[in-house]
Amino acid sequence: MHVRGRKTFPIQSARNILIRGTNWLGDVVMTLPAVASVKKTLPAARITVLARPWVADLYRLSPAVDSVLVYEKPGRHEGIAGLVKLAGELRQRRFDAAILLQNAIEAAIITVLAGIPVRAGYNSDGRGFLLTHSVARTKEIRLVHQIDYYIEMLTALGFGAASRDAVLSLDDSYKEKAAGVMAAFSIPADSMLIGMAPGAAYGPAKMWFAERFAAVADRLIERYGAEVLLFGSAGDLPQAERVRNHARHPLIDLTGKTNLTEAVSMIAKCRIFISNDSGLMHVAGALGVPLVAVFGSTNPATTSPPGMKSVIVRKPVDCSPCLKKKCPTDFACMDLIGADDVIEAAERLLSGEPGIIRPA
């Protein structure tokens, strides 16, 4: 892979490195192996991640990250004045180098204004001229899995090979957070917990049918005596409500009622997690929770979940993956997936069978 730069990337001399993180939960998880590559190559370096507020806590769970700075937009870093303010704050920290995992030109502008002498990343969004070390974002690299997309950039810059494992490491405070949520929702401490994330931020084409999520929940409750928890942001409330309305048994709806750290603490306690292709799907995979991932409009070749305990449920159709927000035809990619397909995958995981990363 080609790297354009006026000088060799200072692998050995960089001691204070800023990484501009990505902006969405799933993308954050898929950058974690690349972040780990930086730390593995430069174990003595201080790694600081600049991240938006809603994903900052996720980067704090990476063992490779020493500190997280919050890019408060919306907030005090909004607009041109806010961007200049942020750049000034970064300048005071005297970073040796910046690695831009986010693809936007804004990330490069901020690091130029901050006076960071070495600025590396893909030449996306027309920003190549702002980078001292610009990695070609080829057509081929855009077709690989997102984990490999970020790792390949680091490899091109001279960083050592890294594991593809995306790791989120929880300390004891997360056990306390989980205990607090369970007490607040009257969940018995010895409950078998099954998590579900029936929403998806990108659009309805990524969402399997609410009534089928409900059918899966009912079957697992009846067979295992489990408590089924619904996860998601406030934007997922309508879908969660539809799932609850179709279910015969009561479901515990955490949608929009927990912050990110509380949601992570509860996902970590689940025996299995059942999800559309979503940010929380990637979180569950990185936590090592056995996972059933339902794929329709999106491509598991590029966004399949991390970890070795995942089963992808997908029915190949000619128009999938289309990557569209709304299905323009008959939604066959999701309609062909029956409740029994997901129940079978869930029961295999609950019986202790190993997961399968690649779809059939």
MIFI-949756 format. One record per residue (C-alpha): x, z, y. Coordinates in Angstrom, 1 decimal, decimal comma. Layout:
<fifis>
FIFI      X      Z      Y
FIFI      X      Z      Y
...
</fifis>
This chain:
<fifis>
FIFI      X      Z      Y
FIFI    0,0    0,0    0,0
FIFI    1,4   -1,0    3,4
FIFI    2,3    1,6    6,0
FIFI    3,0    0,6    9,6
FIFI    5,2    3,0   11,4
FIFI    8,0    3,1   13,9
FIFI    9,8    5,8   11,9
FIFI    9,7    7,4    8,5
FIFI    7,0   10,0    8,1
FIFI    8,7   13,3    8,4
FIFI    7,9   14,7    4,9
FIFI   10,7   17,2    5,0
FIFI   10,7   18,3    8,6
FIFI    6,9   18,7    9,2
FIFI    6,1   22,4    9,3
FIFI    2,9   22,6   11,3
FIFI    0,4   20,0   10,2
FIFI   -3,1   19,3   11,5
FIFI   -5,6   17,6    9,1
FIFI   -8,7   16,2   10,6
FIFI  -11,3   16,8    8,0
FIFI  -14,4   14,8    7,2
FIFI  -17,8   15,7    8,5
FIFI  -20,2   16,0    5,4
FIFI  -20,2   18,3    2,5
FIFI  -19,7   15,8   -0,2
FIFI  -16,9   14,0    1,7
FIFI  -15,2   17,3    2,3
FIFI  -15,1   18,0   -1,5
FIFI  -13,7   14,6   -2,1
FIFI  -10,9   15,2    0,3
FIFI   -9,7   18,4   -1,3
FIFI   -7,3   16,8   -3,8
FIFI   -5,6   15,0   -0,9
FIFI   -5,3   18,2    1,1
FIFI   -3,8   19,8   -2,0
FIFI   -1,3   16,9   -2,2
FIFI    0,0   17,8    1,3
FIFI    0,4   21,5    0,4
FIFI    2,0   20,7   -3,0
FIFI    4,5   18,4   -1,3
FIFI    5,2   20,8    1,6
FIFI    4,5   24,3    0,3
FIFI    6,2   25,9    3,2
FIFI    4,2   24,0    5,8
FIFI    1,2   25,5    7,6
FIFI   -1,9   23,4    7,0
FIFI   -4,6   23,6    9,6
FIFI   -7,9   21,7    9,2
FIFI  -10,0   20,6   12,2
FIFI  -13,6   20,5   11,0
FIFI  -17,1   20,4   12,3
FIFI  -19,1   23,7   12,2
FIFI  -21,3   22,9    9,2
FIFI  -18,4   22,1    6,9
FIFI  -15,7   24,5    8,2
FIFI  -16,5   27,2    5,7
FIFI  -16,1   24,7    2,8
FIFI  -12,5   23,9    3,9
FIFI  -11,8   27,7    4,1
FIFI  -12,4   27,8    0,3
FIFI   -9,5   25,4   -0,4
FIFI   -6,4   27,2   -1,6
FIFI   -4,3   24,5    0,2
FIFI   -5,7   25,3    3,6
FIFI   -4,0   28,0    5,7
FIFI   -6,5   28,0    8,7
FIFI   -9,5   26,1   10,0
FIFI  -10,2   25,2   13,6
FIFI  -13,8   24,4   14,4
FIFI  -14,6   21,2   16,4
FIFI  -17,6   22,6   18,3
FIFI  -19,6   19,5   18,8
FIFI  -22,4   20,0   19,6
FIFI  -21,1   22,8   21,8
FIFI  -18,1   23,4   24,0
FIFI  -16,2   20,3   22,7
FIFI  -19,0   17,9   23,4
FIFI  -18,6   14,9   25,8
FIFI  -15,4   13,7   27,4
FIFI  -14,7   17,0   29,1
FIFI  -15,1   18,8   25,7
FIFI  -12,9   16,3   24,0
FIFI  -10,1   16,9   26,6
FIFI  -10,6   20,7   26,2
FIFI  -10,2   20,4   22,4
FIFI   -7,1   18,3   22,9
FIFI   -5,6   20,9   25,2
FIFI   -6,3   23,7   22,6
FIFI   -4,5   21,6   19,9
FIFI   -1,6   20,9   22,3
FIFI   -1,0   24,6   22,6
FIFI   -0,5   24,9   18,9
FIFI    2,4   22,4   18,9
FIFI    1,5   20,5   15,7
FIFI    4,4   18,4   14,2
FIFI    2,0   15,9   12,6
FIFI   -1,6   15,0   12,2
FIFI   -3,2   13,5    9,1
FIFI   -6,5   11,9    9,8
FIFI   -8,8   12,0    6,8
FIFI  -11,8   11,1    9,0
FIFI  -12,0    7,4    9,6
FIFI  -13,2    7,4   13,2
FIFI  -11,2    6,3   16,2
FIFI  -12,2    9,6   18,0
FIFI   -9,9   11,5   15,6
FIFI   -6,9    9,4   16,7
FIFI   -7,8    9,7   20,4
FIFI   -7,9   13,5   20,1
FIFI   -4,5   13,7   18,5
FIFI   -3,0   11,3   21,1
FIFI   -4,4   13,5   23,9
FIFI   -3,0   16,6   22,1
FIFI    0,5   15,1   22,2
FIFI    1,0   15,3   18,4
FIFI    4,0   13,1   17,8
FIFI    3,2   11,9   14,3
FIFI   -0,3   10,6   13,7
FIFI   -1,1    9,1   10,3
FIFI   -4,3    7,7    8,7
FIFI   -6,1    4,6    7,7
FIFI   -6,3    1,8   10,3
FIFI  -10,1    2,0   10,3
FIFI  -12,4    1,8   13,3
FIFI   -9,8   -0,2   15,3
FIFI   -7,5    2,8   15,7
FIFI   -4,3    1,5   14,1
FIFI   -2,5    1,1   17,5
FIFI   -3,0    4,8   18,2
FIFI   -1,3    5,8   15,0
FIFI    2,4    6,2   14,4
FIFI    1,8    5,7   10,7
FIFI   -1,1    3,4   10,0
FIFI   -2,1    2,8    6,4
FIFI   -3,9   -0,5    5,6
FIFI   -7,5    0,1    4,7
FIFI   -7,8   -2,8    2,4
FIFI  -10,9   -4,2    0,7
FIFI   -9,6   -3,0   -2,6
FIFI   -9,1    0,6   -1,5
FIFI  -12,7    0,8   -0,3
FIFI  -13,9    0,1   -3,8
FIFI  -12,2    3,1   -5,5
FIFI  -13,6    6,5   -6,0
FIFI  -13,5    8,5   -2,7
FIFI  -11,2   11,1   -4,2
FIFI   -8,7    8,3   -5,0
FIFI   -9,3    6,7   -1,5
FIFI   -7,9    9,8    0,2
FIFI   -5,2   10,4   -2,4
FIFI   -3,9    6,8   -2,0
FIFI   -3,5    7,3    1,7
FIFI   -1,3   10,4    1,2
FIFI    0,7    8,6   -1,5
FIFI    1,3    5,6    0,8
FIFI    2,6    8,1    3,4
FIFI    5,1    9,5    0,9
FIFI    3,4   12,6   -0,3
FIFI    3,7   13,5   -4,0
FIFI    1,2   12,8   -6,7
FIFI   -1,7   15,3   -6,8
FIFI   -4,3   16,3   -9,3
FIFI   -7,7   14,7   -8,8
FIFI   -9,3   18,2   -9,2
FIFI  -11,4   19,3   -6,3
FIFI  -11,1   23,1   -6,2
FIFI  -13,2   25,6   -4,3
FIFI  -11,9   29,2   -4,7
FIFI  -14,3   32,1   -4,1
FIFI  -13,1   35,6   -3,3
FIFI  -15,0   38,8   -4,0
FIFI  -16,9   38,5   -0,7
FIFI  -18,9   35,7   -2,3
FIFI  -20,1   38,1   -5,1
FIFI  -21,4   40,3   -2,3
FIFI  -23,1   37,4   -0,6
FIFI  -24,8   36,4   -3,8
FIFI  -26,0   40,0   -4,4
FIFI  -27,5   40,0   -1,0
FIFI  -29,4   36,8   -1,5
FIFI  -30,7   38,0   -4,9
FIFI  -31,9   41,2   -3,4
FIFI  -33,6   39,4   -0,5
FIFI  -35,5   37,1   -2,9
FIFI  -36,1   39,8   -5,5
FIFI  -34,2   37,9   -8,2
FIFI  -33,3   40,2  -11,1
FIFI  -29,5   40,7  -11,5
FIFI  -29,6   39,6  -15,2
FIFI  -31,5   36,4  -14,6
FIFI  -30,4   33,1  -16,0
FIFI  -30,2   30,9  -12,9
FIFI  -30,7   27,1  -12,8
FIFI  -30,1   25,4   -9,5
FIFI  -31,8   22,3   -8,2
FIFI  -31,0   20,2   -5,1
FIFI  -33,9   17,7   -4,9
FIFI  -33,2   16,4   -1,4
FIFI  -30,5   14,1    0,0
FIFI  -29,5   13,8    3,6
FIFI  -28,8   10,0    3,5
FIFI  -32,3    8,9    2,8
FIFI  -35,2    8,8    0,3
FIFI  -33,5    6,1   -1,8
FIFI  -31,2    8,8   -3,1
FIFI  -34,0   11,1   -4,1
FIFI  -35,5   11,3   -7,6
FIFI  -39,2   12,0   -7,7
FIFI  -40,4   15,5   -6,8
FIFI  -42,9   15,7   -9,7
FIFI  -40,1   14,9  -12,2
FIFI  -37,9   17,6  -10,7
FIFI  -40,9   19,9  -11,1
FIFI  -41,4   18,8  -14,8
FIFI  -37,8   19,6  -15,6
FIFI  -38,0   23,0  -13,9
FIFI  -41,2   23,9  -15,9
FIFI  -39,6   22,9  -19,2
FIFI  -36,4   24,8  -18,6
FIFI  -38,4   27,9  -17,4
FIFI  -40,6   27,8  -20,5
FIFI  -37,7   27,3  -23,0
FIFI  -35,0   29,6  -21,5
FIFI  -37,0   32,0  -19,3
FIFI  -34,8   31,0  -16,4
FIFI  -35,3   31,4  -12,7
FIFI  -35,1   28,0  -11,0
FIFI  -33,7   28,0   -7,5
FIFI  -34,2   25,2   -5,0
FIFI  -31,3   24,5   -2,6
FIFI  -31,0   22,3    0,5
FIFI  -30,9   22,3    4,3
FIFI  -33,8   22,6    6,6
FIFI  -34,1   18,8    6,5
FIFI  -34,9   19,1    2,7
FIFI  -37,9   21,4    3,2
FIFI  -40,5   18,6    2,7
FIFI  -39,0   17,5   -0,6
FIFI  -38,6   21,1   -1,8
FIFI  -42,3   21,8   -0,9
FIFI  -43,4   18,8   -3,0
FIFI  -41,4   20,1   -6,0
FIFI  -43,0   23,5   -5,7
FIFI  -46,4   22,0   -5,4
FIFI  -46,0   20,0   -8,6
FIFI  -44,5   22,8  -10,6
FIFI  -46,7   25,0  -12,9
FIFI  -44,4   27,9  -12,6
FIFI  -43,1   29,7   -9,4
FIFI  -39,8   28,4   -8,1
FIFI  -37,5   30,3   -5,8
FIFI  -37,1   28,2   -2,7
FIFI  -33,8   28,8   -0,9
FIFI  -34,1   25,6    1,1
FIFI  -33,1   26,1    4,7
FIFI  -33,1   29,9    4,1
FIFI  -29,3   30,4    3,4
FIFI  -26,2   29,5    5,3
FIFI  -23,5   27,4    3,6
FIFI  -21,5   30,4    2,3
FIFI  -24,7   32,0    0,8
FIFI  -25,7   28,7   -0,8
FIFI  -22,2   28,3   -2,3
FIFI  -22,3   31,9   -3,6
FIFI  -25,6   31,3   -5,4
FIFI  -24,6   27,9   -6,8
FIFI  -21,6   29,5   -8,3
FIFI  -23,9   31,9  -10,2
FIFI  -26,0   29,1  -11,8
FIFI  -25,7   28,2  -15,5
FIFI  -26,4   24,6  -14,6
FIFI  -27,1   22,6  -11,4
FIFI  -29,4   19,5  -11,3
FIFI  -29,1   17,3   -8,3
FIFI  -29,4   13,9   -6,7
FIFI  -26,2   12,3   -5,4
FIFI  -25,7   14,8   -2,5
FIFI  -23,3   17,1   -0,8
FIFI  -24,4   20,1   -2,9
FIFI  -23,8   18,0   -6,1
FIFI  -20,2   17,8   -5,1
FIFI  -20,0   21,5   -4,3
FIFI  -21,4   22,4   -7,7
FIFI  -18,8   20,2   -9,4
FIFI  -16,0   21,7   -7,4
FIFI  -17,2   25,2   -8,4
FIFI  -17,0   24,2  -12,1
FIFI  -20,8   24,6  -12,6
FIFI  -22,2   22,4  -15,3
FIFI  -24,0   19,6  -13,5
FIFI  -26,7   17,0  -14,1
FIFI  -26,4   14,3  -11,4
FIFI  -29,2   11,8  -10,9
FIFI  -27,9    8,5   -9,5
FIFI  -30,1    5,6   -8,3
FIFI  -29,2    3,7   -5,1
FIFI  -25,6    4,9   -4,9
FIFI  -22,5    4,1   -6,9
FIFI  -21,1    6,7   -9,4
FIFI  -17,9    4,6   -9,5
FIFI  -17,1    5,8   -5,9
FIFI  -19,0    9,1   -5,5
FIFI  -19,4   10,6   -9,0
FIFI  -19,0   14,4   -8,8
FIFI  -15,7   16,2   -9,5
FIFI  -15,0   18,4  -12,5
FIFI  -15,3   17,9  -16,2
FIFI  -18,8   19,5  -16,7
FIFI  -20,9   16,8  -15,3
FIFI  -23,4   14,4  -16,9
FIFI  -24,5   11,4  -14,8
FIFI  -28,1   10,2  -15,5
FIFI  -28,5    6,7  -14,4
FIFI  -30,4    3,6  -15,5
FIFI  -28,6    0,3  -14,7
FIFI  -30,7   -2,2  -12,8
FIFI  -29,6   -5,5  -11,1
FIFI  -30,1   -4,2   -7,6
FIFI  -28,3   -0,9   -8,0
FIFI  -26,1    0,3   -6,3
FIFI  -27,7   -1,1   -3,1
FIFI  -26,5    1,8   -0,9
FIFI  -29,7    1,5    1,2
FIFI  -31,5    4,5    2,8
FIFI  -34,9    3,2    1,7
FIFI  -35,7    1,1   -1,3
FIFI  -37,0   -2,4   -0,3
FIFI  -38,5   -3,2   -3,7
FIFI  -39,9   -1,2   -6,6
FIFI  -37,5    1,8   -6,8
FIFI  -36,8    0,9  -10,4
FIFI  -33,4    2,7  -10,4
FIFI  -35,2    6,0  -10,1
FIFI  -38,5    5,2  -11,7
FIFI  -36,8    4,4  -15,0
FIFI  -35,3    7,9  -15,2
FIFI  -37,8   10,1  -16,9
FIFI  -38,0   13,9  -16,9
FIFI  -36,9   13,8  -20,6
FIFI  -33,7   12,1  -19,7
FIFI  -32,7   14,9  -17,3
FIFI  -34,0   17,6  -19,6
FIFI  -31,9   16,3  -22,5
FIFI  -28,8   16,2  -20,3
FIFI  -29,5   19,8  -19,1
FIFI  -30,0   21,1  -22,6
FIFI  -26,8   19,5  -23,8
FIFI  -24,9   21,4  -21,1
FIFI  -26,7   24,6  -21,8
FIFI  -25,8   24,3  -25,5
FIFI  -22,1   24,2  -24,5
FIFI  -21,5   20,5  -25,0
FIFI  -18,8   19,0  -22,8
FIFI  -19,8   17,0  -19,8
FIFI  -19,4   13,3  -19,3
FIFI  -18,1   11,9  -16,1
FIFI  -18,8    8,2  -16,5
FIFI  -22,4    6,9  -16,6
FIFI  -23,6    4,9  -19,6
</fifis>
